[in-house]
Amino acid sequence: MSQPRSHLGRQAAQSSSIPFFLLSLLLWGVAIFMVAFMALVIYHRGPLWFSASATAQREAVQATQPPAEVATQPEESQPASLPAYQSNLAVEALDRGINWHTIIPTRMRMDVARYTVQKGDSIFGIAQKYDVSPETVLWANKDKLRDDPHMISIGLELKIPPTTGIYYQWKDGDTLDAVAAKYKAKVEDILNWPGNKLDLTNPVVKTGEYIMIPGGSREFQQWLVPTVWKANSGASRAIPGACDVPDGGAVGSGSFVWPTANHFLSGNDYFSGHLGIDIAAATGAPVYAADSGVVVYAGPIGGGYGNMIMIDHGNGYHTLYAHLSSINVRCGQSVLQGNLIGLAGSTGNSTGPHLHFEVRYMGGFINPWYVLP
């Protein structure tokens, strides 16, 4: 009876182990499925999770840093639009146009230039071309011009110094101090002028050599038409050909008009070597009396003036008109302001037609620009 019970026990144990085995297998299957599922989720969503995690970490780190060290960079840069500027204040400024032509500075000239006088030239115009004073040109050419700007003629070759001043030929016995004092200049200016090429430690100039005296000047030896006075004016007849003028006659107002239709220059302006102005006028252009008065000279005259008229205005003023091609008045004739007195030309020493016009007061020269309207 014992064996049958033992056999029955084994059968019962075996029948009970089958469900346990199936349960274990099921649990392992579920576990494997869960692991596979998690692996699949991590595979597909892992980079995004790590990126979000890294971003969260960076934000956490940046939150702990001072604001000045936090660098922000927008994903897209958009240009900011500024509001239109409006001002109720008046703008004071110079309106300058664009100059497309640039003047390139030239190298400083050190040597004396040679210039041949052309038709229409004047000492004043030549000096402007070379950026020196007209006096400088006259002083450098005294042997040819004798300090008279009207002595130029077409084809004459002139020396043009490199700067304003005296172009001087050194003489035996000269010293820098004496030469500088004679021409109202400074010794240091002579020494420092590069074109003189002087040794500052031992400046020696040989006799016959030329040097430049920058800023130097001297008196002119000018040939001037003397002022001719009417009778009873306290002066005598000064030049041959001057008129014997009777008492009386027209008297000026002291107010002047232009003696030509043109009101601009064509030649020399007024300067210390040219005590009048050269007004633009073609040959045959009418010349008018600048004010009322009496003609005290009418005819040709030396000194480069050519045909000339002088009018005494009876109030201390005289006017002079030179280089005329024709004279339309006579000595002693009274003329009124604006009357035709002659025609412009190029007689005497002249490189082209124009009117040389002078104004004098009590025998002294006045710049015509001071009295012309």
Residue pairs with C-beta under 8 A, 6 or more apart in sequence:
62 70
108 162
108 194
109 130
109 162
109 163
110 162
110 194
110 195
111 162
111 195
112 140
112 159
112 160
112 161
112 162
112 167
112 210
113 130
113 159
113 160
113 162
114 157
114 158
114 159
114 160
115 126
115 129
115 130
115 157
115 158
115 160
116 155
116 156
116 157
116 158
117 126
117 152
117 153
117 154
117 155
117 156
117 157
117 158
117 351
118 154
118 351
119 154
119 351
119 352
120 266
120 351
120 352
121 152
121 154
121 351
121 352
122 149
122 152
122 266
122 267
122 268
122 278
122 351
123 134
123 137
123 138
123 145
123 149
123 152
123 268
123 273
123 274
124 134
124 149
124 267
124 268
124 269
124 271
124 274
124 278
125 267
125 268
126 134
126 137
126 158
126 160
127 133
127 134
127 136
127 137
130 137
130 160
132 160
132 161
132 162
132 163
132 164
133 164
133 271
134 149
134 268
134 271
134 273
134 274
135 164
135 217
135 220
135 271
135 272
135 273
136 161
136 163
136 164
136 165
136 166
136 167
137 158
137 160
137 161
138 145
138 147
138 148
138 149
138 220
138 273
139 147
139 166
139 167
139 217
139 218
140 158
140 159
140 160
140 161
140 166
140 167
141 158
141 159
142 221
144 151
144 156
144 158
145 151
145 152
146 221
146 223
147 220
147 221
147 222
147 273
148 222
148 223
148 303
148 304
148 349
149 268
149 273
149 274
150 303
150 304
150 305
150 348
150 349
150 350
150 356
151 304
151 349
152 158
152 349
152 351
153 349
153 351
154 351
159 167
161 167
161 212
162 195
162 212
163 193
163 212
163 214
164 214
164 215
165 183
165 185
165 212
165 213
165 214
165 215
165 216
165 217
166 183
166 185
166 212
166 213
166 216
166 217
166 218
167 210
167 212
167 213
168 179
168 183
168 210
168 211
168 212
168 213
168 216
169 208
169 209
169 210
170 179
170 205
170 206
170 207
170 208
170 209
170 210
170 211
171 207
172 207
174 205
174 207
176 187
176 190
176 191
176 203
176 205
177 187
179 185
179 190
179 213
180 186
180 187
180 189
180 190
180 213
180 216
182 218
183 213
183 216
183 217
183 218
184 215
184 216
184 217
184 218
185 213
185 214
185 215
185 216
185 217
186 215
189 213
189 214
189 215
190 196
190 198
190 211
190 212
190 213
190 214
191 198
191 200
191 203
193 211
193 212
193 214
195 212
196 211
196 212
198 204
198 205
198 211
205 211
220 272
220 273
222 273
222 275
223 302
223 303
223 304
224 275
224 303
225 239
225 297
225 301
225 303
225 305
225 308
225 310
225 320
225 358
226 238
226 239
227 235
227 238
227 310
227 318
227 360
227 363
228 235
228 237
228 238
228 239
228 242
228 243
228 296
228 297
228 310
228 312
228 318
229 235
229 236
229 238
229 296
229 312
230 245
230 247
230 249
230 294
230 296
230 312
230 314
231 244
231 245
231 246
231 247
232 247
233 312
235 363
237 244
239 297
239 301
241 297
241 299
241 301
242 296
242 297
242 331
243 295
243 296
243 297
243 298
243 331
243 332
244 331
244 332
245 294
245 296
245 312
245 331
245 332
246 332
249 293
249 294
249 314
249 332
249 334
250 292
250 293
250 294
250 314
250 334
250 335
250 336
251 292
251 293
251 313
251 314
251 315
252 291
252 292
252 293
252 313
252 314
252 315
252 317
252 337
253 291
253 292
253 337
254 291
254 313
254 315
254 317
255 291
256 290
256 291
256 319
256 359
256 371
256 372
256 373
257 288
257 290
257 291
257 337
257 338
257 372
257 373
258 279
258 288
258 290
258 372
258 373
259 279
259 287
259 288
259 289
259 290
259 319
259 321
259 355
259 357
260 279
260 280
260 281
260 285
260 286
260 287
260 288
260 344
260 355
261 281
261 285
261 286
262 279
262 280
262 281
262 285
263 279
263 372
264 279
264 280
265 277
265 278
265 279
265 280
266 278
266 279
266 280
266 281
266 352
266 354
267 278
267 280
267 352
267 354
267 356
268 274
268 276
268 277
268 278
269 277
269 278
270 276
270 277
270 367
270 368
270 369
275 358
275 365
276 320
276 322
276 356
276 357
276 358
276 359
276 365
276 368
277 356
277 357
277 368
277 369
278 354
278 355
278 356
278 357
279 354
279 355
279 356
279 357
280 354
281 287
281 344
281 353
281 354
281 355
282 344
282 353
283 325
283 343
283 344
283 345
283 346
283 353
284 325
284 326
284 343
284 344
284 345
285 343
285 344
285 353
285 355
286 340
286 343
286 344
287 309
287 321
287 324
287 340
287 341
287 342
287 343
287 344
287 355
288 338
288 339
288 340
288 341
289 311
289 319
289 335
289 336
289 337
289 338
289 339
289 341
290 311
290 319
290 337
290 357
290 359
290 372
291 311
291 313
291 317
291 319
291 337
292 313
292 334
292 335
292 336
292 337
293 311
293 312
293 313
293 314
293 317
293 319
293 334
293 335
294 311
294 312
294 314
294 332
294 333
294 334
294 335
295 309
295 310
295 311
295 329
295 330
295 331
295 332
295 333
295 334
295 335
295 341
296 310
296 311
296 312
296 318
296 331
297 308
297 309
297 310
297 331
298 308
298 309
298 310
298 327
298 329
298 330
298 331
298 333
299 307
299 308
299 327
299 331
300 306
300 307
300 308
300 347
301 307
301 308
303 348
304 348
304 349
304 350
305 322
305 323
305 348
305 356
306 322
306 323
306 324
306 345
306 346
306 347
306 348
306 349
306 350
307 322
307 323
307 324
307 325
307 326
307 327
307 342
307 345
307 347
307 348
308 320
308 321
308 322
308 324
309 320
309 321
309 324
309 327
309 329
309 341
309 342
310 318
310 319
310 320
310 321
311 318
311 319
311 320
311 321
311 335
311 341
312 318
313 319
316 361
316 362
317 359
317 360
317 361
318 359
318 360
318 361
319 357
319 358
319 359
319 360
320 356
320 357
320 358
320 359
320 360
321 341
321 342
321 355
321 356
321 357
322 348
322 355
322 356
322 357
322 358
323 344
323 345
323 346
323 347
323 348
323 350
323 353
323 354
323 355
323 356
324 342
324 343
324 344
324 345
324 347
324 355
325 342
325 343
325 344
325 345
325 346
325 347
325 353
326 342
326 343
326 345
327 341
327 342
328 340
328 341
328 342
328 343
329 335
329 341
329 342
335 341
344 353
344 354
344 355
345 353
346 352
346 353
346 354
357 368
358 365
358 368
359 365
359 366
359 367
359 368
359 370
359 371
360 366
